[in-house]
Amino acid sequence: MSDQAHLTIVSDKNAGTHAQVLSSKYDVAGPRYTSYPTAPHFSVDFGCNEYRQELIKQRGSSIAPLSLYVHIPFCKNICYYCACNKIVTRDSTVSRRYLNYLNKEIAMQAELAGQARPVTQLHFGGGTPTFLNDAELTELMHHLGQHFKLSDSPDREYSIEIDPRTVNKDRLALLKGLGFNRLSFGVQDFDPEVQTAINRCQSFNMLLSLTNAARLYQFKSVSYDLIYGLPKQNLQSLTNTLEQVLELAPDRITFYNYAHLPARFSSQRAIDRHTLPSTGQRLEMLALIADVLTTAGYVYIGMDHFVKPNDELAIAQQEGRLQRNFQGYSTCLAPDLIGLGVSSISSLRHSYAQNEKDLERYYEQLDNNRLAISRGLRLSHDDEVRRHIISELICNLNLDIKQVEQHFQLCFFEYFANILETLKTYQKDGLILMESDKIRVTLEGRSMLRNICMTFDRYLSSDAQPRYSNTL
């Protein structure tokens, strides 16, 4: 790499002081807003019967597209940082039983949702979806195709999360043949010491080989998921990781903030908290990430996401039509997302529903010929107002106040009179620009998007926030 392209840590004392002030002010616990209201506010009062009624009510009048999410909970190895719903096992036969139940749920959900609706978005997550062997992956896609109308449009988004240690070039070829056109590799960090500290060792050459194969097979997009704030991570090690990421040049990069919640996630107890970067160091890391990636030409679309300027997500954001759900940012979001598998969440136009988190309870519900819904929520008018506002800010970094007033028949500055002073503080701190008919998120405000959205969240209270990770 040339001296000109070599990455350096830029030190600006004034900017650093301002960043430290913001970090102390805004580093609080808060949601990531993959939904609003967020999952902790779902209730057992909304169960299987309520979910069925919602889908049946929509089925007769809707031929709108569908999104599908399929959760595969199994992993062969434990990654200490992980906060996903997972089951760590070396027993490869557990997937056979799981597939049998998943196939049953697929048939039941398809009957309710409507089998003629095209599936424009499909995402396999986990756990490790590639815990399934080639025959099982093929069977699952075949079963989905039997019961849902899987799209063959080049505009579809069919993605799968991949632990690089579980695939080779031949498996990537199989995934392309099964219809997937987007891959998301879990990279986390390239530094060997950091990888050892989180029990996730994988080489740069492994990612190089898989990324080259993905391009050879003409996957539409290759994404890397990374994490900052990990144990043993520092600015220099992160700089080295960023150099290697840029050498591989993925289409999309997601840099999540590590949430250390050992009381909730037992695997995180293996991490020595004394090796974790401080809040100030994490903010410096985020500033470094944003500076390096934007200087390299990536667009910072917000909420930890960076994409190449010609990427569909960047174009959609410029045009004000970017969308977001539990699967992340999207350009072809369907009005209804059907979650399949243990712990998965369905998002309908006016409600949310989550499956049982416990695997045996999930099996038991399906044995009784019931969908495995354990809890959910039907949105109120106020929920829909606030969901729209939070979505616009997260996705398009811009809120059209007049459009909100016309669509929901309200006066914005009266409806949100209690938060106007907070919004003025955000403007003073340089996070937003507030006009009579617009709220725009600034470049600096993109790092504080969760905080800005929290202002519109009526569910938050001081005793509820500890269930979330810190925003910075």
Summary of the structure (lengths in Angstrom):
residues: 472
radius of gyration: 22.0
end to end distance: 31.4
largest distance: 65.2
contacts: 1512
relative contact order: 0.16
helix: 44%
strand: 20%
